[in-house]
Amino acid sequence: MNALLLTDGYKTGHHLQYPTGTEFVYSNWTARSNKYAPEGCDNVVAFGQQYVLQWIHDYFNQNFFNKPKQEVCREIKEELSLYLNSDYDVAHFEALHDLQYLPIKVKSLPEGEEVPMRVPILTIVNTDKKFYWVTNFLETILSAMLWGPMTSATIAQRYKQILTNWAIKTDQENVGFVDFQGHDFSMRGMGGLQSALSSGMGHAASFKGSDSLPVIHGLRKYYNAQAFVVGSVNATEHSVMCAGTKDGEIETFRNLMKTYPTGILSVVSDTWDLWKVVGEYLPTLKDEITSRDGKIVIRPDSGDPVDIICGTKHQRGGQTIEEKGVVEALYETFGGHVNEQGYACLDQHIGVIYGDSITIERAQAICQRLAEKGFASTNVVLGIGSFTYQLNTRDTFGFAMKATSVVVNGQRRDIFKDPVTDDGVKKSARGLVYVGRDDAGYYLIDQVTEEKENSGELVLIYENGKFHNHTNLEEIRQRINQRQPKQLVL
């Protein structure tokens, strides 16, 4: 597709609508509100800028600059003339093609950093007076591609905060397990491959467990990920269990253990009757499981996750398996040990993962209920899926890219948006922005001088077709991990 189509239709006329003599348009990308965000997401995680800019850079090269000018400009002239019912003039597009690069300067906060609401994460301005229109021509594709990975990275970090807190409380020596305790199961429920990739990379900024394989390629390509990126384990699905027949389910377990005599094996266990699996089959298989060099992970996948894992009875010692829940029932069968903090940990040969309809609230409830019953939160892995990552919009954190400064005939003008009919969310900064940092974190000062704007925390990452200050996956993960709790905060 012609790269000039990567925008909203109304932007194709904006080059004629700016004041005569416009030379520069300066915009910023900001999360404006967490009104619709999950509980506890007070800041956003900067993530995806390098990926998005590399993608746009490559796309314009492949589908505009590297194609014959006559071909791409004739195509856009024909399409926009039909679209706008006019004889569309493409002279400004022809001039851009002659330039052979995107004449923009982009500055950004480091990826992996937490940024408060209403503090700009990224700024963009044109570098050539003739192309003042390019800044906000790119707004649409930047917005379409940026809000997703930032939203998922922010929500993933909130999961990690919760899981880290509970690991500190209930299994201090095993806090490193948290890196794998949140596992990405979202790909099949996402809005296409690019959505799965961008969200999955956002998840992987905090966690190392993922079944979204495109994430491996994406993080290697866009974030120079080396060696290990994300990982998973051998695991069954319902088709495998169904093919083994309902009456022969215990033999399916045996055959699976013969197929995988070592290592971690996750077995979906609610195809027919989870409670029969937990209460009858697993006790029968106990010796085979505990003599195996590895771990069998039981995977319930339906019902209320909190009740299934923790039981309907909030105290230990329920009369039925339903009251006990999977973790307590497995502990009664397989045993384990009580750690130094006094919480029970399942035997190393058995584990639990729940991978359906997990939310931040349910993750918190699962960890809390397990702790109330005397079990470490690290007894369970949570599969985080599209119920978490797809049910979001740009409004989840109120992301928007807005112009706040222009230069007209050599004179800078501070511009802003502040609708009287709005509740204040849409109110923008004014003029050039300075993003500083103190002990409390990042903060914004607007209406600053050019010298002040150049001295802040926003760092050049792209200018005139060239990339600067590349970051990598390891650096991003280090920044995120530095912000994780070091002591209990519940």
Secondary structure, DSSP 8 states (H G I E B T S, - for coil): --GGGSS-GGGGGGGGTS-TTEEEEEEEEEE---TTS-TT--EEE---HHHHHHHHHHHHIIIIITS-HHHHHHHHHHHHHHHHTS----HHHHHHHHHTS--EEEEE--TT-EEETTS-SEEEEESSGGGTTHHHHSHHHHHHHHHHHHHHHHHHHHHHHHHHHHHHHH-GGGGGGHHHHEEE--GGGSSSHHHHHHHHHHHHTT-SEES-THHHHHHHHHH---S---B--EE--HHHHHHT-STTHHHHHHHHHHH--EEEEEEE--SS-HHHIIIIIHHHTHHHHHTSEEEEEEE--SS-HHHHHH-SSSSS--SSHHHHHHHHHHHHHH-EEE-TTS-EEE-TTEEEEE-SS--HHHHHHHHHHHHHTTB-GGGEEEEE-HHHHTS--GGGTTEEEEEEEEEETTEEEE-----TTS-STT----SSEEEEEETTEEEEEES--HHHHTTSS-EEEEETTEE-S---HHHHHHHHHHTS-SS---
